[in-house]
Amino acid sequence: MLLDKIKLEENERIIIQTRRHWFVIVSQVFSFVLAAITPLLLLLFASFLFRDFGSIDLGNHRALISFGYSAWLFLLWLGVFSVFNNYYLDILTLTDRRIIVINQKGFFWRNTASFRLERLQDMNVEVNGVIATLLDFGDINVETAGHSDEEFKVTNIPHPRELKALVLEASDNRMKKAGGMTEDGL
């Protein structure tokens, strides 16, 4: 399993693991369902429309129409599988030492990025839209210190404000253990 392939350091513990919000996959799958139903509705509409203007016999073309629709459903099924694959394999893992982001880009293309909590410079949460506000999901932008000033963006994460609080708390704890911060945060 993918989670087993994350190599943790000695005495490193996982605080939280999260995937994208469920609404993202539901809305994408719903669009595929609409795409599957649309040809049937068009065929039904055409049969009612042409009934008034004279009959068109589709009996001779029934096999071709069935094959075309089956091919269409197969392509849609591949799309649904791709959406589920990307949803299931996109994981954000927060440990007491690092943030690990696994982003599945395609069937055979995965990007894994991580950074240590000591390098955390800035973290912003963006919640855009009514649905995202009501269902509490959004994007997290993380800036890290370093020679390249890397920036991580994780999209459609559930409860982004709570996740930000967990990350900042883990970062503060890590800095205290490393001796880089006093109790009052300075």
Backbone as a chain_set.jsonl record, in Angstrom:
{"seq": "MLLDKIKLEENERIIIQTRRHWFVIVSQVFSFVLAAITPLLLLLFASFLFRDFGSIDLGNHRALISFGYSAWLFLLWLGVFSVFNNYYLDILTLTDRRIIVINQKGFFWRNTASFRLERLQDMNVEVNGVIATLLDFGDINVETAGHSDEEFKVTNIPHPRELKALVLEASDNRMKKAGGMTEDGL", "coords": {"N": [[0.842, -1.187, 0.0], [0.354, 2.327, -0.521], [0.725, 4.048, 1.681], [2.391, 2.584, 3.309], [4.799, 2.814, 2.05], [5.904, 5.21, 2.697], [8.685, 6.336, 4.14], [9.534, 6.616, 7.384], [11.472, 8.481, 9.724], [13.63, 7.467, 12.434], [11.865, 7.178, 15.439], [9.999, 8.989, 14.534], [6.715, 10.189, 14.298], [3.416, 9.863, 12.963], [1.165, 12.484, 12.701], [-1.193, 13.319, 11.379], [-2.978, 12.153, 8.518], [-4.28, 12.984, 5.397], [-6.636, 13.205, 2.711], [-7.842, 14.674, -0.391], [-10.906, 16.602, -0.254], [-14.097, 14.957, -0.044], [-16.114, 16.013, -1.644], [-14.955, 16.855, -3.994], [-14.318, 14.543, -5.534], [-16.896, 13.498, -5.785], [-18.237, 15.492, -7.261], [-16.771, 15.397, -9.649], [-17.226, 12.746, -10.516], [-19.982, 12.889, -10.827], [-20.172, 14.533, -13.076], [-19.233, 12.756, -15.005], [-21.279, 10.863, -14.921], [-23.401, 12.378, -15.896], [-22.396, 12.755, -18.482], [-22.589, 10.147, -19.374], [-25.322, 9.7, -19.457], [-26.303, 11.604, -21.223], [-26.088, 10.895, -24.122], [-28.148, 8.968, -24.274], [-30.402, 10.484, -23.609], [-30.369, 12.285, -25.744], [-30.832, 10.523, -27.877], [-33.381, 9.599, -27.191], [-34.798, 12.029, -27.33], [-34.428, 12.597, -30.056], [-35.833, 10.461, -31.177], [-38.477, 11.083, -30.447], [-38.722, 13.529, -31.756], [-38.366, 12.891, -34.48], [-40.485, 11.2, -34.838], [-42.702, 12.711, -35.289], [-42.137, 13.849, -37.765], [-42.035, 11.816, -39.557], [-41.07, 8.427, -39.791], [-37.899, 7.19, -38.848], [-35.97, 4.498, -39.417], [-34.115, 2.928, -37.103], [-33.35, 0.414, -36.711], [-31.615, -1.0, -38.424], [-29.236, 0.14, -37.753], [-28.8, -0.368, -35.152], [-26.86, -2.067, -33.94], [-24.489, -0.688, -34.494], [-24.958, 1.711, -33.14], [-25.165, 0.715, -30.524], [-22.56, -0.296, -30.198], [-21.054, 2.083, -30.414], [-22.057, 3.524, -28.208], [-21.301, 1.8, -26.148], [-18.503, 1.942, -26.382], [-18.205, 4.629, -25.709], [-19.102, 4.555, -23.021], [-17.073, 2.94, -21.98], [-14.816, 4.621, -22.239], [-15.631, 6.661, -20.534], [-15.684, 5.208, -18.141], [-12.953, 4.704, -17.815], [-12.174, 7.328, -17.344], [-13.513, 7.844, -14.896], [-12.196, 5.979, -13.295], [-9.631, 7.062, -13.388], [-10.049, 9.515, -12.066], [-10.792, 8.547, -9.509], [-8.427, 7.189, -8.875], [-6.558, 9.302, -8.758], [-7.691, 10.735, -6.645], [-7.592, 8.878, -4.492], [-4.875, 8.323, -4.215], [-3.627, 10.744, -3.741], [-2.127, 12.21, -1.097], [-1.671, 13.897, 1.961], [0.654, 14.004, 4.464], [1.3, 14.641, 7.77], [3.875, 14.713, 9.984], [5.631, 14.601, 13.145], [7.964, 15.791, 12.438], [8.094, 16.41, 9.689], [6.426, 17.46, 6.622], [4.796, 15.59, 4.254], [3.938, 15.321, 0.95], [2.096, 13.615, -1.342], [1.39, 13.514, -4.641], [-0.625, 12.367, -7.042], [-0.333, 12.373, -10.412], [-1.102, 11.127, -12.753], [-1.889, 7.891, -14.206], [0.585, 6.539, -14.075], [2.317, 8.361, -12.959], [3.674, 10.049, -10.416], [4.202, 12.473, -7.918], [6.274, 13.125, -5.266], [6.81, 15.054, -2.49], [8.561, 16.6, 0.165], [9.167, 18.383, 3.208], [11.074, 19.635, 5.934], [9.825, 20.555, 9.13], [11.204, 22.57, 10.374], [11.916, 24.275, 8.367], [9.695, 25.679, 7.676], [8.174, 28.633, 6.685], [5.958, 30.301, 5.988], [2.413, 30.019, 5.937], [-0.57, 29.743, 4.255], [-4.133, 29.787, 4.012], [-6.681, 29.177, 1.718], [-10.027, 29.537, 1.065], [-12.362, 29.234, -1.239], [-15.419, 30.261, -2.497], [-18.93, 29.432, -2.089], [-19.753, 26.758, -1.675], [-17.354, 25.53, -0.891], [-16.921, 26.928, 1.462], [-19.191, 26.206, 3.0], [-18.872, 23.405, 3.164], [-16.394, 23.243, 4.23], [-13.668, 23.108, 2.982], [-10.528, 23.655, 1.315], [-7.624, 25.33, -0.077], [-4.154, 24.965, 0.693], [-1.312, 26.865, 1.041], [2.106, 26.637, 1.32], [5.102, 28.055, 2.301], [8.578, 27.581, 2.21], [11.757, 27.906, 3.845], [14.911, 28.385, 2.366], [17.389, 27.853, -0.222], [16.025, 27.947, -2.611], [13.556, 28.859, -1.996], [11.115, 27.255, -1.797], [7.719, 26.44, -2.635], [4.778, 24.935, -1.605], [1.693, 23.734, -2.725], [-1.353, 22.556, -1.792], [-4.35, 21.291, -2.807], [-7.905, 21.554, -2.238], [-8.283, 20.463, 0.379], [-9.754, 18.924, 3.212], [-11.045, 20.687, 6.037], [-9.122, 22.959, 6.274], [-8.218, 25.039, 7.972], [-7.993, 23.883, 10.501], [-6.042, 22.006, 9.914], [-3.932, 23.702, 9.308], [-3.506, 24.818, 11.845], [-2.648, 22.507, 13.203], [-0.258, 21.976, 11.807], [1.25, 24.292, 12.355], [1.428, 24.082, 15.127], [2.875, 21.667, 15.359], [5.207, 22.495, 14.091], [6.073, 24.526, 15.831], [6.533, 22.95, 18.133], [8.592, 21.353, 17.162], [10.588, 23.244, 16.697], [11.033, 24.076, 19.32], [12.097, 21.719, 20.408], [14.403, 21.593, 18.913], [15.702, 23.708, 19.903], [15.417, 26.232, 18.942], [13.528, 28.081, 19.68], [11.865, 29.931, 22.205], [9.659, 29.553, 25.062], [7.735, 31.561, 24.817], [7.434, 31.895, 22.121], [9.389, 33.278, 20.745]], "CA": [[0.0, 0.0, 0.0], [1.121, 3.552, -0.669], [1.082, 4.607, 2.982], [3.492, 1.806, 3.85], [6.028, 3.176, 1.351], [6.45, 6.427, 3.283], [9.736, 5.963, 5.086], [9.637, 7.517, 8.516], [12.734, 8.455, 10.438], [13.547, 6.806, 13.736], [11.045, 7.877, 16.434], [9.09, 9.945, 13.903], [5.349, 9.69, 14.379], [2.442, 10.525, 12.102], [0.143, 13.243, 13.417], [-2.429, 13.219, 10.604], [-2.921, 11.916, 7.074], [-5.546, 13.406, 4.815], [-6.797, 13.246, 1.255], [-8.702, 15.773, -0.803], [-12.276, 16.536, 0.255], [-14.958, 14.029, -0.779], [-16.94, 16.723, -2.615], [-14.207, 16.96, -5.252], [-14.514, 13.317, -6.319], [-18.324, 13.354, -6.085], [-18.587, 16.401, -8.359], [-16.16, 14.906, -10.887], [-17.944, 11.537, -10.936], [-21.298, 13.334, -11.286], [-20.044, 15.005, -14.462], [-19.134, 11.566, -15.854], [-22.618, 10.269, -14.985], [-24.143, 13.207, -16.858], [-21.883, 12.451, -19.825], [-23.078, 8.817, -19.756], [-26.766, 9.767, -19.686], [-26.602, 12.547, -22.31], [-26.419, 10.267, -25.407], [-29.462, 8.325, -24.186], [-31.413, 11.537, -23.67], [-30.391, 12.784, -27.123], [-31.479, 9.503, -28.703], [-34.798, 9.649, -26.848], [-35.317, 13.273, -27.893], [-34.458, 12.45, -31.516], [-36.914, 9.545, -31.556], [-39.734, 11.835, -30.352], [-38.716, 14.573, -32.772], [-38.543, 12.322, -35.813], [-41.773, 10.51, -34.9], [-43.647, 13.663, -35.868], [-41.774, 14.162, -39.149], [-41.893, 10.577, -40.322], [-40.241, 7.512, -39.012], [-36.559, 6.811, -39.297], [-35.734, 3.157, -38.894], [-32.781, 2.759, -36.536], [-33.119, -1.018, -36.525], [-30.432, -1.419, -39.169], [-28.045, 0.756, -37.16], [-28.824, -0.622, -33.71], [-25.572, -2.633, -33.518], [-23.498, 0.384, -34.55], [-25.266, 2.624, -32.04], [-24.798, 0.023, -29.285], [-21.101, -0.328, -30.121], [-20.588, 3.443, -30.135], [-22.389, 3.873, -26.83], [-20.449, 0.979, -25.282], [-17.162, 2.542, -26.413], [-18.325, 5.865, -24.936], [-19.141, 4.179, -21.604], [-15.742, 2.454, -21.61], [-13.96, 5.797, -22.055], [-16.068, 7.324, -19.304], [-15.24, 4.376, -17.03], [-11.528, 5.007, -17.638], [-12.113, 8.641, -16.713], [-13.907, 7.697, -13.489], [-11.098, 5.286, -12.623], [-8.535, 8.025, -13.26], [-10.432, 10.453, -11.008], [-10.681, 7.842, -8.234], [-7.007, 6.921, -8.663], [-5.929, 10.542, -8.312], [-8.224, 11.064, -5.322], [-7.159, 7.931, -3.469], [-3.425, 8.31, -4.054], [-3.15, 12.056, -3.286], [-2.123, 12.147, 0.367], [-0.834, 14.8, 2.732], [1.007, 13.386, 5.738], [1.994, 15.511, 8.714], [4.515, 14.007, 11.091], [6.17, 15.548, 14.112], [9.194, 16.365, 11.889], [8.016, 16.778, 8.27], [5.191, 17.369, 5.846], [5.024, 14.792, 3.054], [2.812, 15.476, 0.029], [2.13, 12.718, -2.494], [0.431, 14.013, -5.629], [-0.745, 11.467, -8.198], [-0.624, 13.205, -11.584], [-1.68, 10.267, -13.778], [-1.836, 6.485, -13.806], [1.955, 6.11, -13.799], [3.099, 9.559, -12.698], [3.444, 10.481, -9.041], [5.174, 13.425, -7.404], [6.367, 13.092, -3.812], [7.614, 16.166, -1.987], [8.519, 16.726, 1.62], [10.092, 19.346, 3.797], [11.15, 19.569, 7.388], [9.038, 21.613, 9.766], [12.088, 23.678, 10.731], [12.03, 25.151, 7.196], [8.41, 26.344, 7.448], [8.215, 30.083, 6.826], [4.636, 30.914, 5.93], [1.362, 29.082, 5.564], [-1.821, 30.448, 3.984], [-5.303, 28.973, 3.7], [-7.637, 29.817, 0.817], [-11.316, 28.871, 0.917], [-13.02, 30.022, -2.28], [-16.748, 29.86, -2.916], [-19.956, 29.114, -1.097], [-19.721, 25.321, -1.373], [-16.137, 25.267, -0.121], [-17.118, 27.488, 2.797], [-20.169, 25.394, 3.726], [-18.346, 22.06, 3.4], [-15.108, 23.437, 4.899], [-12.46, 22.629, 2.318], [-9.823, 24.723, 0.62], [-6.238, 25.124, -0.483], [-3.12, 25.371, 1.633], [-0.046, 27.261, 0.424], [3.174, 26.59, 2.311], [6.401, 28.531, 1.841], [9.671, 27.059, 3.017], [13.024, 28.625, 3.769], [15.95, 27.642, 1.657], [17.998, 28.579, -1.332], [15.088, 28.096, -3.728], [12.273, 29.327, -1.459], [10.098, 26.369, -2.353], [6.337, 26.657, -2.235], [3.906, 23.784, -1.796], [0.262, 24.052, -2.746], [-2.194, 21.37, -1.699], [-5.682, 21.803, -3.12], [-9.145, 20.885, -1.828], [-8.051, 19.712, 1.612], [-10.82, 19.161, 4.194], [-10.717, 21.39, 7.282], [-7.777, 23.518, 6.101], [-7.801, 25.864, 9.108], [-7.553, 22.975, 11.556], [-4.772, 21.432, 9.472], [-2.924, 24.752, 9.483], [-3.204, 24.892, 13.272], [-1.832, 21.335, 13.538], [1.084, 22.148, 11.231], [1.957, 25.323, 13.116], [1.732, 23.519, 16.447], [3.972, 20.708, 15.181], [6.405, 23.273, 13.776], [6.52, 25.147, 17.082], [7.097, 21.895, 18.98], [9.869, 20.932, 16.569], [11.556, 24.312, 16.943], [11.377, 24.028, 20.742], [12.995, 20.577, 20.595], [15.678, 21.901, 18.267], [16.32, 24.796, 20.647], [15.348, 27.461, 18.162], [12.419, 28.943, 20.07], [11.567, 29.903, 23.627], [8.266, 29.226, 25.368], [6.82, 32.617, 24.385], [7.354, 31.911, 20.667], [10.441, 34.119, 20.148]], "C": [[0.876, 1.237, 0.0], [1.573, 4.11, 0.676], [2.239, 3.863, 3.619], [4.82, 2.192, 3.216], [6.617, 4.485, 1.849], [7.435, 6.004, 4.361], [9.832, 7.026, 6.172], [11.015, 7.385, 9.146], [12.528, 7.753, 11.778], [12.824, 7.724, 14.726], [10.161, 8.974, 15.836], [7.68, 9.363, 13.949], [4.426, 10.525, 13.5], [1.398, 11.215, 12.973], [-1.198, 13.112, 12.697], [-2.091, 12.907, 9.146], [-4.285, 12.281, 6.512], [-5.477, 13.368, 3.295], [-7.622, 14.474, 0.911], [-10.126, 15.542, -0.285], [-13.139, 15.649, -0.641], [-15.796, 14.733, -1.845], [-16.262, 16.805, -3.98], [-14.452, 15.73, -6.112], [-15.985, 13.141, -6.686], [-18.718, 14.258, -7.253], [-17.982, 15.942, -9.684], [-16.878, 13.663, -11.403], [-19.339, 11.904, -11.445], [-21.24, 13.836, -12.727], [-19.898, 13.832, -15.428], [-20.493, 10.874, -15.993], [-23.488, 11.063, -15.962], [-23.694, 12.927, -18.289], [-22.352, 11.08, -20.301], [-24.56, 8.855, -20.12], [-27.114, 10.621, -20.907], [-26.883, 11.87, -23.651], [-27.786, 9.571, -25.402], [-30.582, 9.353, -24.278], [-31.514, 12.122, -25.076], [-31.081, 11.802, -28.058], [-32.987, 9.483, -28.451], [-35.458, 10.9, -27.439], [-35.436, 13.174, -29.416], [-35.588, 11.521, -31.948], [-38.279, 10.231, -31.457], [-39.83, 12.893, -31.448], [-39.002, 14.006, -34.154], [-39.837, 11.515, -35.936], [-42.811, 11.413, -35.556], [-43.375, 13.932, -37.346], [-41.671, 12.932, -40.032], [-40.912, 9.67, -39.596], [-38.895, 7.293, -39.692], [-36.267, 5.476, -38.633], [-34.286, 3.049, -38.418], [-32.437, 1.288, -36.335], [-31.88, -1.514, -37.24], [-29.139, -0.917, -38.534], [-27.944, 0.485, -35.656], [-27.484, -1.163, -33.202], [-24.49, -1.555, -33.499], [-23.715, 1.385, -33.413], [-24.877, 1.997, -30.705], [-23.285, -0.021, -29.111], [-20.548, 1.053, -29.77], [-20.863, 3.855, -28.7], [-21.547, 3.07, -25.842], [-19.023, 1.521, -25.239], [-17.139, 3.834, -25.598], [-18.331, 5.566, -23.437], [-17.787, 3.67, -21.117], [-14.791, 3.628, -21.371], [-14.34, 6.566, -20.792], [-15.632, 6.544, -18.069], [-13.75, 4.594, -16.762], [-11.349, 6.362, -16.962], [-12.468, 8.589, -15.239], [-12.796, 7.004, -12.707], [-9.912, 6.226, -12.414], [-8.819, 9.029, -12.142], [-10.295, 9.787, -9.64], [-9.221, 7.573, -7.885], [-6.301, 8.168, -8.135], [-6.413, 10.948, -6.924], [-7.602, 10.172, -4.25], [-5.659, 8.02, -3.199], [-2.829, 9.679, -3.738], [-3.268, 12.098, -1.769], [-1.207, 13.232, 0.923], [-0.609, 14.149, 4.085], [1.777, 14.396, 6.568], [2.569, 14.637, 9.81], [5.013, 15.051, 12.084], [7.466, 16.193, 13.626], [9.056, 16.931, 10.475], [6.571, 16.86, 7.798], [5.557, 16.631, 4.572], [3.766, 14.899, 2.2], [3.033, 14.54, -1.146], [1.014, 13.163, -3.425], [0.462, 13.1, -6.843], [-1.178, 12.295, -9.396], [-1.315, 12.418, -12.687], [-1.568, 8.826, -13.31], [-0.433, 6.066, -13.376], [2.87, 7.296, -13.514], [2.716, 10.109, -11.332], [4.56, 11.43, -8.637], [5.127, 13.364, -5.882], [7.296, 14.212, -3.373], [7.496, 16.195, -0.471], [9.45, 17.853, 2.045], [9.998, 19.233, 5.31], [10.41, 20.77, 7.982], [9.898, 22.802, 10.188], [12.191, 24.693, 9.59], [10.737, 25.914, 6.907], [8.548, 27.843, 7.692], [6.824, 30.684, 6.914], [3.631, 29.876, 5.458], [0.064, 29.862, 5.421], [-2.915, 29.455, 3.624], [-6.216, 29.793, 2.8], [-8.888, 28.95, 0.738], [-12.128, 29.738, -0.034], [-14.391, 29.447, -2.611], [-17.659, 29.463, -1.773], [-19.881, 27.644, -0.692], [-18.503, 24.98, -0.531], [-16.262, 25.797, 1.303], [-18.075, 26.624, 3.615], [-19.625, 24.015, 4.082], [-16.956, 22.07, 4.03], [-13.967, 22.689, 4.211], [-11.83, 23.769, 1.547], [-8.401, 24.328, 0.299], [-5.307, 25.61, 0.616], [-1.859, 25.667, 0.836], [1.007, 27.334, 1.521], [4.455, 27.082, 1.661], [7.465, 28.015, 2.793], [10.898, 27.932, 2.842], [14.036, 27.755, 3.05], [16.457, 28.447, 0.49], [17.029, 28.786, -2.489], [13.731, 28.637, -3.289], [11.114, 28.542, -2.057], [8.713, 26.729, -1.824], [5.529, 25.415, -2.576], [2.473, 24.284, -1.818], [-0.495, 22.733, -2.77], [-3.628, 21.853, -1.836], [-6.782, 20.913, -2.549], [-8.971, 19.975, -0.617], [-9.215, 19.973, 2.568], [-10.266, 19.822, 5.455], [-9.336, 22.049, 7.214], [-7.303, 24.367, 7.284], [-7.302, 24.996, 10.263], [-6.215, 22.334, 11.193], [-3.645, 22.45, 9.621], [-2.526, 24.861, 10.95], [-2.339, 23.709, 13.71], [-0.402, 21.478, 13.028], [1.874, 23.176, 12.027], [2.32, 24.841, 14.513], [2.891, 22.531, 16.359], [5.278, 21.427, 14.873], [6.96, 23.944, 15.029], [7.157, 24.118, 18.004], [8.461, 21.448, 18.468], [10.949, 21.979, 16.818], [11.974, 24.342, 18.411], [12.346, 22.885, 21.014], [14.371, 20.846, 20.006], [16.395, 23.05, 18.975], [16.268, 26.121, 19.925], [14.26, 28.407, 18.6], [12.222, 28.818, 21.575], [10.087, 29.623, 23.821], [7.294, 30.297, 24.888], [6.786, 32.79, 22.874], [8.416, 32.758, 19.995], [11.753, 33.384, 20.066]], "O": [[2.014, 1.198, 0.468], [2.698, 4.596, 0.792], [2.996, 4.449, 4.392], [5.872, 1.92, 3.793], [7.73, 4.84, 1.46], [7.061, 5.392, 5.362], [10.167, 8.181, 5.908], [11.638, 6.324, 9.106], [11.4, 7.485, 12.192], [13.142, 8.909, 14.83], [9.63, 9.804, 16.574], [7.481, 8.18, 13.671], [4.628, 11.726, 13.318], [0.819, 10.602, 13.87], [-2.219, 12.828, 13.324], [-1.065, 13.337, 8.619], [-5.318, 11.93, 7.083], [-4.41, 13.483, 2.691], [-8.049, 15.221, 1.793], [-10.494, 14.424, 0.074], [-12.933, 15.597, -1.853], [-16.153, 14.117, -2.849], [-16.938, 16.822, -5.009], [-14.761, 15.858, -7.297], [-16.293, 12.681, -7.785], [-19.457, 13.831, -8.14], [-18.612, 16.083, -10.732], [-17.112, 13.542, -12.605], [-19.827, 11.293, -12.395], [-22.159, 13.591, -13.509], [-20.389, 13.901, -16.555], [-20.819, 10.357, -17.061], [-24.223, 10.481, -16.759], [-24.518, 12.869, -19.202], [-22.499, 10.865, -21.504], [-25.0, 8.117, -21.002], [-28.129, 10.373, -21.558], [-27.865, 12.244, -24.293], [-28.495, 9.584, -26.408], [-31.59, 9.122, -24.945], [-32.61, 12.42, -25.549], [-31.837, 12.211, -28.939], [-33.775, 9.363, -29.389], [-36.558, 10.823, -27.986], [-36.428, 13.616, -29.995], [-36.232, 11.761, -32.969], [-39.149, 9.988, -32.292], [-40.905, 13.121, -32.001], [-39.79, 14.573, -34.912], [-40.242, 11.182, -37.05], [-43.686, 10.945, -36.284], [-44.306, 14.217, -38.099], [-41.24, 13.044, -41.18], [-40.031, 10.136, -38.873], [-38.781, 7.223, -40.916], [-36.318, 5.361, -37.408], [-33.353, 3.075, -39.22], [-31.357, 0.959, -35.845], [-31.163, -2.365, -36.714], [-28.071, -1.487, -38.755], [-27.091, 1.054, -34.975], [-27.023, -0.753, -32.137], [-23.666, -1.517, -32.585], [-22.754, 1.848, -32.799], [-24.318, 2.676, -29.843], [-22.778, 0.191, -28.009], [-19.667, 1.171, -28.919], [-20.013, 4.461, -28.047], [-21.127, 3.599, -24.812], [-18.404, 1.554, -24.176], [-16.175, 4.104, -24.882], [-17.648, 6.24, -22.666], [-17.394, 3.932, -19.98], [-14.039, 3.623, -20.396], [-13.472, 7.061, -20.072], [-15.253, 7.14, -17.061], [-13.332, 4.662, -15.606], [-10.477, 6.526, -16.109], [-11.802, 9.218, -14.417], [-12.489, 7.397, -11.582], [-9.262, 6.182, -11.369], [-7.927, 9.354, -11.359], [-9.747, 10.384, -8.713], [-8.821, 7.714, -6.73], [-5.535, 8.093, -7.175], [-5.631, 11.45, -6.116], [-7.14, 10.663, -3.22], [-5.222, 7.813, -2.067], [-1.627, 9.77, -3.487], [-4.367, 12.03, -1.22], [-0.107, 13.454, 0.416], [-1.562, 13.785, 4.773], [2.786, 14.941, 6.12], [1.841, 13.908, 10.484], [4.829, 16.25, 11.875], [8.02, 17.049, 14.315], [9.806, 17.83, 10.094], [5.641, 16.404, 8.463], [6.512, 16.997, 3.888], [2.664, 14.605, 2.664], [4.029, 14.651, -1.861], [-0.156, 13.187, -3.046], [1.447, 13.061, -7.58], [-2.272, 12.859, -9.398], [-2.05, 13.002, -13.483], [-1.201, 8.562, -12.165], [-0.281, 5.315, -12.413], [4.067, 7.24, -13.796], [1.595, 10.569, -11.117], [5.724, 11.215, -8.974], [4.067, 13.531, -5.28], [8.435, 14.302, -3.833], [6.456, 15.855, 0.093], [10.386, 18.218, 1.335], [8.992, 18.801, 5.871], [10.381, 21.853, 7.398], [9.391, 23.913, 10.344], [12.52, 25.855, 9.829], [10.697, 26.719, 5.976], [8.98, 28.273, 8.762], [6.541, 31.483, 7.807], [3.957, 28.977, 4.683], [-0.356, 30.559, 6.346], [-2.657, 28.418, 3.013], [-6.493, 30.96, 3.08], [-8.816, 27.772, 0.386], [-12.535, 30.844, 0.319], [-14.506, 28.273, -2.965], [-17.22, 29.198, -0.654], [-19.938, 27.32, 0.494], [-18.606, 24.225, 0.435], [-15.762, 25.179, 2.243], [-17.812, 26.339, 4.783], [-19.884, 23.508, 5.173], [-16.405, 21.011, 4.33], [-13.379, 21.766, 4.775], [-12.503, 24.728, 1.169], [-8.021, 23.16, 0.388], [-5.623, 26.536, 1.364], [-1.392, 24.835, 0.057], [0.819, 28.014, 2.53], [4.853, 26.593, 0.603], [7.287, 28.01, 4.011], [11.06, 28.609, 1.826], [13.996, 26.527, 3.136], [16.018, 29.57, 0.243], [17.204, 29.718, -3.273], [12.851, 28.851, -4.123], [10.248, 29.098, -2.734], [8.564, 27.251, -0.719], [5.59, 24.908, -3.697], [2.09, 25.148, -1.029], [-0.298, 21.903, -3.657], [-4.076, 22.716, -1.08], [-6.619, 19.702, -2.397], [-9.462, 18.846, -0.605], [-9.627, 21.122, 2.727], [-9.145, 19.537, 5.876], [-8.465, 21.725, 8.021], [-6.106, 24.41, 7.566], [-6.315, 25.329, 10.92], [-5.357, 22.143, 12.056], [-2.534, 22.098, 10.017], [-1.343, 24.984, 11.266], [-1.406, 23.879, 14.494], [0.551, 21.143, 13.731], [3.043, 22.953, 12.339], [3.395, 25.154, 15.023], [3.792, 22.557, 17.198], [6.339, 21.015, 15.34], [8.169, 23.934, 15.263], [8.205, 24.378, 18.594], [9.374, 21.194, 19.254], [12.094, 21.638, 17.114], [13.137, 24.603, 18.719], [13.308, 23.052, 21.763], [15.383, 20.385, 20.534], [17.557, 23.335, 18.684], [17.008, 27.042, 20.27], [14.066, 29.445, 17.969], [12.39, 27.742, 22.148], [9.346, 29.474, 22.849], [6.143, 29.986, 24.582], [6.171, 33.736, 22.382], [8.359, 32.946, 18.78], [12.743, 33.94, 19.592]]}, "num_chains": 1, "name": "protein.A"}
